[in-house]
């Protein structure tokens, strides 16, 4: 293998001088699934290699499953002029390889506990059908002709739980995707509560009994909506939209105490291009504060890279992306305090469908389920309510947030607390 890599380096140096990059990725994934009386196990491995280089004024990209095959793809890409956005070069040598403890979530041990808690939460109307935990290891390395040599090894863990709700002859299926904790912990209580709502509210719930009122967003709903907003801050992808909605950089994007932050440093030292990661506030105290850049978008905009070069797969060039995005509220309240503020309104506990966000037309639609709330107490289940309006107005309407931030896979980590809005309209 080392001989093949050396030959690949020589080939790229001959074509591009010092303007080349080699990226490699190896991953191992293990999946365990329990249905209570049966256990299944699967294991997968993947290896991939990619190269970017400058040649005759253009930039090229190629990918393959080994350094030897990549040599042929480099020649082919040059012949058919497979041009990609400009390769941006020069970085100092990277840090030492990163290593993290192996997640150890066990669905077999957790199945019984979660099943019992779900039955209690749902008053016997929902049962746990399956619990799956996936763990894995990813090793990545990037080097370039400017002397960069960085590698990292990281482990990950996530799971999915599926439940079935029943009321009379009616049946509803529900599922939740969740990250495991740092030591592989499975969030039993949060899963039981979420699965109970998703499996039973469609069976018991009705329409919201009033057309408007206060709104409380569960962290799961707030995180999904925040995740759908991320593309607004990626490089220059929506620069014209941002300029149109917020022509004045001092104009308010969100509530005065609301901040949107990207910070992958608890997990990584550098991104998929070898750039050091850092905390980047894209919205600070309600005002636009920055963008998330890879090397190419940073150069196009005359700004510094932020360590957000993201590789969704080795088969594609990197682009601006987020690995760990979250909401902060400067002076948080407790969830109980936020609930007590609702004289008449809706607690949106879960999404019925993925958020629909049109960044070009500045519109959003959230289809949620939850509970009608009066005088600070849940009164009746709500099977479906539709929240819609202008994205540029929604985040400015947030009046309070809690300190109960939770993390969700959407598909990368997004964290959000409970959020309170004093005015909302509930469609059907």
N, C-alpha and C positions, 0 to 999 in steps of 0.2 A: 504493500500500500504506500509506504513512504517513497518508493521509487516512482510510482505513478504520480504522486503529488508533486515531486520534484520536476518530473517531465511536464506536468500541467503548468507549474510556475514558469518554467523556461518558455513554454509555448506562449503564455500570456505576456511575458516580458518582451518577447520578440515582436508581438503584435502591438503592445500598448506601452512599452517602456515601464514607467512606474505607475501608470494609471490603470490598475487592475485590482480586483477584489475576489477572493475565494471564500465561500461560506459552506460550512458542512453542518449536518444535523443528524443525530442518531437518537431514536426514541424507543422505549420499551413501555408497553401499557399492559396492565393486568386488571381484569374485571371479575368481580365476584357478585353473584346475584342470588338472593335468597327469596323463596316464596313461602317460607315457614316450614314446609315439609320436604323441600327440595333445594339443592344448591348447585349452581352452575359456575364454571370457571373458564375464562378465555384469556389468551395472551397474544399480543401482537408486537412485531418489531418493524421499524422502518429506518432506512438510511437514505440520505439525499445530499447532493452536492450542487452548488451553483456558482456561477462566475459572472462578474460584470467587468467591462473594460472599455476604454476609449480607443478608437482606431479611425484614422483619417477624418477626424473632426466629428465622428458620431460615437454614440455609446451603445453597447450591445449587452445582451443577457442570454445565458444558457443554463440549463439544469439537466441533471442526470442522476442515476442511482449509484455511480462510482466515479472516482477521478479518471479512470481509463475511458469510460463512456463519455465523460464530460469533455475530454479532448476532442472527440468527434463532433460533439454538439457545438463546441466553440468554432470549429471550422465551418460547420453548416450555417451557424448564425451569421458569420461574416459573409458567406457567399450569398445568402438570401436577404442580407441587410435587415436583420431583426433588431431594429433600433428601439431603444428605451430612453427614458429621461436621463439627463446627463449624470454620469458617475462623478460623485464628489469625493474627493480624495482625503486630505492629508490629516492623519490623526497620529498621536504619539502611541507608543506601545501600551497595550491594555493592562488591566490588573490581573492578579493571579486568578486561577479558576475558582468558581464559587461552588460550595457544596452545602447541601441542606439535608436535614434528617428525613428519613423515609416516612410518609404518612402511613398510618396503620389502621384505618377504619375497617371494622369487621361487620358486614351486614348480617351475618348469622347470629352473632351475639346481640346485635341491636334490634333484630326483627321483633322479638317477643316484647321488649320494652316499648317500642314504638307502637306495636299493635294494641297493647293494653291502653296506652295513653290516648291513642286515636279513638278507641271505643268509648273511653270516658268523655273525651271532648265532644264527640258527636252524639252522645247519649244512645250509643248502640246503632246508629244509622249509617256508619261507615266502617269498612274493614280494610286492613292493609293487604294489598295484593302482592306487592313485591318491593324489595329494597335492594338497590344495586350500588356498589361502591367501586369506583375506578381509580387506581393509583398508577403512577408511572414516573419515569425518569427521562429527561431530555438533556442531551449533551449537544452544545452548539459551539462552533469556533468560527472566527472571522479573521482573515489576514489580508493585507493589501500591499501594493508595491511601495507605499510610503513608510513601511516599517511597522504598521499596526499588527499585533498578534494578541488576540484576546479570546478567551474561552470561558465557558460557564457550564456548570452542571446543576440542574434544578430538578426537584421532585414536585409532584402535584397530586392533588386528591380532590375528587368531586363525586357526587352521588346523585341518584334519582330515586324517588319514592313514588309508588302508584297506589291509589286507593280507589275503592268502589263504594259509592253511596247508594242506599236503597230506601225507598219509602213506598210501601204498597207494591205495586207492580212496576214502578219506575226505577230505573237504574241510571247512575251518572258516574263516569270515570273521571279521575283527576290525577294529576302528576305534578311533582315539584323537582326542580334541579337545584342542588345546593353544593357549596364548597365545604369540604371537611375542614376541621380546625388544624392548627399547626401540628398537633400530635395525632391527627387522624380522627379527632372527635366528631361524632355525628350529632347534629343539633336536634335532639329528640323532641324537646318541648316545642320549639318553633315549627318543626315539621308536623307534629301532631295538630297544632292549632291551624296551620295553613292548609293541611290536607282536609281537616274537618270542614273548614269553610268552603273549600273548593268542591268537596264531594257532597255537601248537604244544602248549601244555599240555593243552588239551582232547583232543588226539589221542594224546598219550603218557602223560598223567597217570593216576594211580589214586587211590584213597581214601588219607587220612592213615593211615599204618601203626600209629598209636597214638591212643587216645581223648583224651588230655590231655597238656599239656606247656607249654613256654614259647611265646610268640607274638611275632613281629616283624612290624609293619605297615609296608609300603612307604609312602612319602609320598603316592602316589596314593590308596591305601586310606584312610590317615589323613585326608587332605584331604576326601575324599568323605563320610566319617563326620562330620567337623567341620562340613561344609556342611549336612548333614542336621540338625545340632544347633542351627544358627543361630536358627530360629524360637523357640526357648526364650527368647531374649534380646530379642525384638522388642517394644518398647513394653509394653503390658499384655495382649498377645494370650494369653500363657500365664501370667499372673500367678498365678492360682489353682493351677496345676500347680506352679510354682516354690515357692509358699507351702507346698504339701502336701509336696513332696519335700525342701525345704530351709527348714523353718519358722523355724529359727534362722539369721539372716544370717551367723553365724560358723561354721555347719556347713560341712563340706568338700564341695565339688563335684567337685574333681579332685585329682590328686596334688599334693604340697606344692610342687613346682617348676614346675607346669604353669600357663600363663596363656593365656587366649583374648582376642584383641585385634581391634578394628576400627579401621582407620586408612586412610582414602582420601586423606590429604593428599599422598602422593607423586604423585597424579594430578589431584586437584581442590582448589580453595580453598573451595568451598561446595557444598551439596547441591541437590536439585531444587526446594527451596523458597527458596533463597538464604541458608540458614543456614550459617555457617562450619563446615567439617568439622574434626575433631580426633581425636586418639588416644583411644579409649575402651576401657578394660580391663573386660570384662564378667566375667571370672574372673581374679583376681590371686593367684598362688601357691596355686592350688587352691581359693580361696574366692570366692563371688559378690561382685562389686564394682560392678555397674552394669547398665543396660539401654540399648538403642539406640532413640532417640526421634526421631520427627518432631515438628512443632509441636503437633499435636493430642494425641498420646499423652503428650507432656511436660506439657501443661497438665492433662490428666486425672489425672496422677500427682503433680502438684506438684513436678516435677523440671525441670532445665534441658534444652533441646534439645541433642542431641549431633551434629547435622549428618547425620542419617540419614533425611532425607526422600527417599524413593526413588520415581521415576516409571518404572514398568515400560513405560508407553506414555502418550502424551499423551491418550489416550482415557479414562483413568481418573484419579481423584484420587490424589495421592501418599499413601504410607503408610510406616511404619517399614521399613527394609531395609538391607542391607549391600552395599557395593561392593567391599570389600577386607578380608577376614577371615583371621586367621592364628593359628597356635599358636606359642607360645614356650616353650622349656624352659630354665630358669635356668642350669643347669650341664650343657651338652650333652656327649655322648660322640661318638666317630666311629662311622659305620655298621659298620665292621669290629669295633670293640669290642663293639657290641651283638650282632652275630652270634656272636662268640666266647662270649657268655654262655649260648647255647642248648646245653644238653646233649642235650635231646630235645624237638623242637617243630616249629613251622610258621613259614615265612616266607611271609606273604600278599603276593604281588606285584601282584595285580590283583583287581578285582571281577568276578564273573560276572554280577551284576545290580546295579541301583541299591540303595543301602542302604534297608532297610525300618525306619523309626523311627516308633513310636507314642508321641508325647509325652504323651498323656492317660493311657495305661496304663503308661508308664515301661518300655517294652520296645523292643529293637532286634534286628535280624537282619542279619548280613553274610554274603553268599554269595561266597566267595573262591576263587582258585586260586593256586598257588605251588609251594613246594618243602618237602618233609620235610627237616628239619635234625637231624643228630646230631653231637655233639662239635664244634660250630661250623662244620660244613661241610654244604653241600647234598648230599643223598643220592639223592633220587628226586623226579620231578615229581608234583604233586598236581593233579588235574583239578578237584576241587570239595571244599570243606569249608564247613561252616556254623557261624558264631560267633553266639551269641545270649545274651540275658540282660537285666538291668536297666540302663538308661541311667545311672541314678543310681549304679551301682556301677562301670561300665566305666572312666570317666575317673579314678576314684580308684585304679584298679588299675595305671595306667601307672607303671612304675618307673624309666624312663629314656627320654631322647630324644636325637636326634643334632643336629648343626649343618648338616644337608644340606637345609634347607627348600627345597621346590619349589612352583611355583605352577600351579594348575589352574583351568579354567573350569567352575564348578559351580552355576549358569551364570555367576555373577560370580566374581571372583578369590578363591580360597581357597588359603592356603599352609600346608603342614605338613611336618614332618621325619619321619624314621623313628622309630617308637615301639616300645618294648619292654614287654611285660607278662610277669611271671614265672609266671602261672598262667592257663590257658585250657582250655576243653573244645572238642573238635573234633567236630561232628556231621556227618552225611552226608545 
